[in-house]
Amino acid sequence: MAPSQPQNGLADTLESGDAALGLLDNTYSSTLVEFCGDLGLDFVWLDLEHGGPDPWDAAAMEDLLRAAERTGIELLVRLPDTDPTLVRKVLDLGVRNVFLPRVETAAEVREAVESARFRYDGGPGKRGLGAPRARRWGLADDYAATEDAETLVGTTVETEAAVDDLSEILAVPELGFVFVGPLDLSVSLGHPGELDHPDVQETVERVRAAAIDAGIPVGGLGFGMDDVNEKVADGYQLLNLGSTTGALKQTVDGWFDAYEGERPRRA
């Protein structure tokens, strides 16, 4: 019997209009990816732009994918570049949710999305048809059609240039989502780290509103659960709740705060 191609739970959630909640794993641990699935999270964000394994390292990526597949959680993989060859590589390994970094033009986004499709915008796509892990090494049925249906390619909007080209980016056929990046936007706008600066807040709101008006799911960072709840009420569908190291720090700090004994100070 040929192995079946599983549905993309993250894509299904976004298509249904519901919100997907996930965690950034900045330890890049297959054990923690697997555990996140058991905890019931919708996705684990692997940020290969700022750390982690080289996405060309097939063995490392396959270990992370196997951990996700074991517990039915989706990986959301931010690549270090928008190079179409890199997009095709991680998809062939079995990644189904790709996240483009630091885009500036709609042409760049379209090229990446097209590279992830066998058929695209009424014509041929630019994904190579082979027998990689994503195809179960040639055993999977209806591979091309299933992959096109289950692959999600989204992009960050985190530069002033991307904001300037926003309407064209949102019009790229089969764009899966946009993720508002307030941190890099604050740098691009000349206010690094000032997330409360009016220019940054106005730009974030401009991106959010435009994406929703265009019918494109919008994602963002959650700064505490009150902020997450507000963002979901405002139409965000893809929310990162925090990071594994951040969650561990919060827990350990709580333990230390509750500890009644004395502890030596560290330099």
C-alpha positions as CSV (number, residue, x, y, z in Angstrom):
1,M,0.0,0.0,0.0
2,A,1.3,3.4,-1.0
3,P,1.8,5.8,2.0
4,S,-0.7,8.6,2.2
5,Q,0.2,12.3,2.2
6,P,-1.0,13.8,5.4
7,Q,-3.0,17.0,5.5
8,N,-1.3,20.3,6.6
9,G,-3.0,21.1,9.9
10,L,-1.7,24.7,9.8
11,A,-3.0,25.4,6.4
12,D,-6.4,23.8,7.4
13,T,-6.6,26.1,10.5
14,L,-5.9,29.2,8.5
15,E,-8.3,28.3,5.7
16,S,-11.0,27.7,8.3
17,G,-10.5,31.2,9.7
18,D,-9.3,30.0,13.1
19,A,-6.2,31.0,14.9
20,A,-3.1,28.8,15.1
21,L,-0.9,29.1,18.3
22,G,2.7,28.1,18.3
23,L,6.1,28.4,19.9
24,L,9.5,29.5,18.7
25,D,11.9,26.7,19.5
26,N,15.3,28.5,19.7
27,T,17.0,25.3,21.0
28,Y,16.3,23.5,17.7
29,S,15.7,20.3,19.7
30,S,13.9,17.4,18.1
31,T,12.8,16.3,21.6
32,L,11.2,19.7,22.3
33,V,9.5,19.7,18.9
34,E,8.0,16.3,19.7
35,F,6.9,17.5,23.1
36,C,5.3,20.6,21.7
37,G,3.1,18.4,19.7
38,D,2.1,16.4,22.7
39,L,1.3,19.7,24.5
40,G,-1.3,20.5,21.8
41,L,0.4,23.5,20.1
42,D,-0.4,24.0,16.4
43,F,3.1,24.7,15.2
44,V,6.7,25.0,16.1
45,W,8.5,28.0,14.5
46,L,12.1,27.1,13.5
47,D,13.9,30.3,12.7
48,L,16.8,29.4,10.4
49,E,17.5,33.1,9.7
50,H,18.8,33.8,13.1
51,G,20.1,30.4,14.2
52,G,19.7,26.7,14.1
53,P,21.0,24.2,11.6
54,D,21.9,25.0,8.1
55,P,18.8,24.3,6.1
56,W,21.0,22.6,3.6
57,D,21.8,20.0,6.3
58,A,19.3,17.3,5.3
59,A,20.0,15.0,8.3
60,A,19.4,17.7,10.9
61,M,16.2,18.9,9.2
62,E,14.9,15.4,8.8
63,D,15.3,14.7,12.6
64,L,13.2,17.8,13.3
65,L,10.6,16.8,10.8
66,R,10.4,13.3,12.2
67,A,9.8,14.7,15.6
68,A,7.0,16.9,14.3
69,E,5.4,14.1,12.3
70,R,5.5,11.8,15.4
71,T,3.0,14.0,17.3
72,G,1.2,15.7,14.4
73,I,2.5,19.2,14.9
74,E,3.5,21.4,12.0
75,L,6.9,23.0,11.5
76,L,6.9,26.7,10.4
77,V,10.3,27.2,8.9
78,R,11.7,30.6,8.4
79,L,14.5,30.4,5.8
80,P,17.7,32.5,5.9
81,D,17.1,33.6,2.3
82,T,14.3,33.7,-0.3
83,D,16.4,31.8,-2.9
84,P,14.0,29.5,-4.8
85,T,16.6,26.7,-4.8
86,L,16.5,26.8,-1.0
87,V,12.7,26.8,-0.9
88,R,12.6,23.7,-3.1
89,K,15.2,22.0,-1.0
90,V,13.4,22.2,2.3
91,L,10.1,21.3,0.7
92,D,11.6,18.2,-0.8
93,L,12.9,17.3,2.7
94,G,9.3,17.4,3.9
95,V,8.7,20.9,5.2
96,R,5.3,22.2,4.2
97,N,5.2,25.6,5.8
98,V,7.8,28.0,4.6
99,F,8.4,31.5,5.9
100,L,10.3,34.0,3.7
101,P,12.6,36.6,5.5
102,R,13.2,40.2,4.8
103,V,11.5,40.5,1.4
104,E,11.3,43.8,-0.3
105,T,9.3,43.3,-3.6
106,A,6.4,41.3,-4.8
107,A,8.5,39.9,-7.6
108,E,10.8,38.3,-5.0
109,V,7.8,36.8,-3.2
110,R,6.2,35.5,-6.4
111,E,9.4,33.8,-7.5
112,A,9.6,31.9,-4.2
113,V,5.9,30.9,-4.2
114,E,6.1,29.8,-7.8
115,S,9.2,27.7,-6.9
116,A,7.1,25.8,-4.4
117,R,4.4,24.8,-6.9
118,F,4.1,22.2,-9.7
119,R,1.2,24.2,-11.1
120,Y,1.0,27.9,-10.5
121,D,-1.4,30.7,-11.4
122,G,-2.9,28.7,-14.3
123,G,0.4,27.5,-15.7
124,P,3.4,25.4,-14.9
125,G,5.1,25.9,-11.6
126,K,8.9,25.8,-10.9
127,R,9.2,23.0,-8.4
128,G,11.2,20.0,-9.5
129,L,9.5,16.7,-9.7
130,G,11.7,14.0,-8.1
131,A,11.4,11.2,-5.6
132,P,12.6,12.9,-2.4
133,R,11.5,12.3,1.3
134,A,8.4,14.5,0.7
135,R,7.3,12.0,-1.9
136,R,8.2,9.1,0.4
137,W,11.0,8.4,-2.0
138,G,8.6,7.8,-4.9
139,L,6.0,5.7,-3.0
140,A,3.4,8.4,-2.4
141,D,0.3,8.6,-4.7
142,D,-0.9,11.9,-6.2
143,Y,2.3,13.6,-5.0
144,A,2.2,16.7,-7.2
145,A,-1.5,17.6,-6.6
146,T,-1.3,16.8,-2.9
147,E,1.9,18.9,-2.4
148,D,0.4,21.9,-4.2
149,A,-2.7,21.7,-2.0
150,E,-0.8,21.2,1.3
151,T,2.2,23.5,0.9
152,L,2.0,26.9,2.5
153,V,4.4,29.7,1.6
154,G,4.2,32.9,3.5
155,T,6.3,36.0,4.0
156,T,7.4,38.4,6.6
157,V,6.7,42.1,6.1
158,E,9.5,43.6,8.1
159,T,11.2,46.2,5.9
160,E,10.1,49.7,4.8
161,A,10.6,48.6,1.2
162,A,8.1,45.7,1.7
163,V,5.6,48.0,3.2
164,D,6.0,50.3,0.2
165,D,5.2,47.3,-2.1
166,L,2.6,45.9,0.2
167,S,-0.4,45.9,-2.2
168,E,1.5,44.1,-4.8
169,I,2.9,41.5,-2.3
170,L,-0.6,40.8,-1.1
171,A,-1.7,40.2,-4.7
172,V,0.8,37.5,-5.3
173,P,-1.2,34.4,-6.3
174,E,-1.3,31.6,-3.7
175,L,0.5,33.6,-1.0
176,G,-0.2,31.6,2.2
177,F,0.1,34.4,4.8
178,V,2.0,37.5,5.8
179,F,3.7,37.8,9.2
180,V,4.2,41.2,10.6
181,G,7.8,41.7,12.0
182,P,7.7,44.6,14.4
183,L,11.3,44.2,15.6
184,D,12.9,44.5,12.1
185,L,10.3,47.1,11.1
186,S,11.4,49.2,14.0
187,V,15.0,49.0,12.7
188,S,14.0,49.7,9.1
189,L,11.9,52.7,10.2
190,G,14.8,54.2,12.2
191,H,13.5,53.4,15.7
192,P,15.3,50.2,16.7
193,G,13.6,48.4,19.5
194,E,11.0,51.1,20.0
195,L,7.9,49.0,19.4
196,D,5.6,51.7,21.0
197,H,6.9,54.4,18.6
198,P,3.9,55.8,16.6
199,D,5.6,55.2,13.3
200,V,6.1,51.5,14.2
201,Q,2.6,51.0,15.5
202,E,1.0,52.8,12.5
203,T,3.0,50.6,10.1
204,V,2.1,47.4,11.9
205,E,-1.5,48.4,11.8
206,R,-1.3,49.3,8.1
207,V,0.1,45.8,7.3
208,R,-2.5,44.1,9.5
209,A,-5.5,45.9,8.0
210,A,-4.3,45.6,4.4
211,A,-3.7,41.8,4.7
212,I,-7.1,41.2,6.2
213,D,-8.8,43.4,3.5
214,A,-6.9,41.3,0.9
215,G,-8.1,38.0,2.5
216,I,-4.6,36.9,3.4
217,P,-4.1,35.4,6.8
218,V,-1.9,37.6,9.0
219,G,0.5,36.4,11.7
220,G,2.5,38.1,14.4
221,L,4.3,37.9,17.7
222,G,2.4,37.7,21.0
223,F,3.8,39.8,23.8
224,G,1.9,38.1,26.7
225,M,-1.5,36.5,26.5
226,D,-3.5,39.7,26.8
227,D,-1.7,40.8,23.6
228,V,-2.4,37.5,22.0
229,N,-6.1,37.7,22.8
230,E,-6.3,41.2,21.4
231,K,-4.5,40.2,18.3
232,V,-6.9,37.3,17.7
233,A,-9.8,39.7,18.2
234,D,-8.2,42.0,15.6
235,G,-8.0,39.2,13.0
236,Y,-4.6,37.7,13.5
237,Q,-4.6,34.0,12.7
238,L,-1.0,33.0,13.3
239,L,0.4,33.8,16.8
240,N,3.7,33.0,18.3
241,L,3.3,32.7,22.0
242,G,6.9,32.9,23.0
243,S,10.1,30.8,22.9
244,T,11.3,27.7,24.6
245,T,14.2,29.5,26.3
246,G,11.8,32.3,27.3
247,A,9.3,29.8,28.8
248,L,12.2,28.1,30.7
249,K,13.5,31.4,32.0
250,Q,10.0,32.4,33.2
251,T,9.6,29.2,35.1
252,V,13.1,29.2,36.7
253,D,12.7,32.9,37.7
254,G,9.4,31.9,39.4
255,W,11.1,29.1,41.3
256,F,13.9,31.4,42.5
257,D,11.4,34.1,43.5
258,A,9.5,31.5,45.6
259,Y,12.7,30.0,47.2
260,E,13.1,31.1,50.8
261,G,16.7,30.2,51.2
262,E,19.8,32.3,50.3
263,R,21.5,31.8,46.9
264,P,25.0,33.1,46.0
265,R,25.1,35.9,43.6
266,R,26.6,35.3,40.2
267,A,28.7,37.8,38.4
